[in-house]
Amino acid sequence: MIHAGRRLQAQLVSLSAWRGAQPVTAPLCCAHSSAAAPQDVPLAPLAEADVPIRAELPAATGRIDLILGPMFAGKTSELLRRIQVHEAAGRRVAVVKSDKDDRYHRSRLVTHDGQARECFATATLAQLRERLGAAYHDIDVFAIDEAQFFPDLLAFCTAAADSHAKHLLLAGLDGDFRRQRFGQVLDVLPLADTVTKLAARCAYCGTPALFSLRIAADARQEVVGGADKYAPVCRRHYAALETRLRLGPIPPAPAAGT
Ligand SMILES: [Zn+2]
């Protein structure tokens, strides 16, 4: 039986010999990834872990947590809960929403069940950064709601987490009413530390709902609305989308616990 340490050493030697001819990929932390990728800074060979890393590393590193799910899944409520945890720990949090989302209030983040707090409403995250000026550097956490609406989400998150040690909390739709990608949310997925997918309750049967069914006749991808335009549905009821008129009106929400 080969000792585990010997076996690992043998693998590293083999990898070291092989990497001369083939590109090598290896899991990297946020700091090493950002140090290596944009500037093509060479990292120390994998088999020589005791060799000092030549790339200059940032003193601290950022983090990205994604909260995904259909409409009415409680994404904004979960975002607010996490914001409270950070603020209780003394971190400075900037709460951000798209200025396209004016369903409840222009500059307040409001959940479907009525929780609310003040926030920045902006068209792009670059504009927010410009608006904040030097204050950007004082913020520890950016909590961004309806992340699918920001056209520069990926660029902002990459710079904020990799280079500026910001913690990003993102809540957004992973798919539109056709279950297609929506904005840049899925582009951030490979950068995320954690991904939480929440479910709503199907408006028709009360089982877990993964999808947002548009019940208003409108083919555009971005149509901001609430229960007047969308209903959360399970896979079975989504599959009946083409015959949705035969489903009849949405019944009252099932009682909790049923
Ligand atoms: Zn259903």
Boltz pocket constraint, residues with backbone or C-beta under 6 A from the ligand:
constraints:
  - pocket:
      binder: B
      contacts: [[A, 202], [A, 203], [A, 204], [A, 205], [A, 206], [A, 207], [A, 233], [A, 234], [A, 235], [A, 236], [A, 237]]
      max_distance: 6.0
